[in-house]
């Protein structure tokens, strides 16, 4: 089955700097890669996602890149702000073309991002 | 759009009692809902996949007789923790996947903090 590795587990940056979180996946059939932000005690919030038919997607200060050949994808946050501090999870799935549990999201272990003012 | 509610947000119960948690998709239909358990500072652990009108699919190691799941409609799934014990104390989060989605986008509920005394 799919296995998602996420690094680093913790990341501390100075306000205004960039932050990069990397994930690798094992199943080449995976085609959907969302990123979630979870603040302490709250629900995971979908912040950006990418499908396998594109290599990069950007939304203001957040961007995600995907390298299908290498089976890795990354989250880039530029001009970080203290409110970016949270735990970020990457995930991978094969999409709804697969039935049963094969289409489920497989999550990485998370990265705790701390942005120091 | 894509709002998921969860009730209750917090529950404290005595050991041996049962607790029911509701998960509702408020503005979309969800053929599939998911139940996760999250321990402090850890990732989301998928417990089961709930499909409307059929039996839930449980992940390995999750006791189906202890964690009863019912997906009675396209907008409601319930998780009942039967004969709860202190080790069942955790943060339980549901998510819902829109029926019309091409990929397995998941939108999360706010979670339920269960404390078993």
Interface residues (C-beta under 8 A of the other chain):
Chain A: X31 X32 X34 X36 X41 X42 X43 X44 X45 X46 X49 X51 X89 X93 X94 X95 X96 X100 X101 X103 X104 X105 X107 X108 X109 X110 X112
Chain B: X4 X34 X41 X42 X43 X44 X46 X49 X57 X59 X91 X93 X97 X101 X102 X103 X104 X105 X106 X107 X108 X109 X110 X111 X113
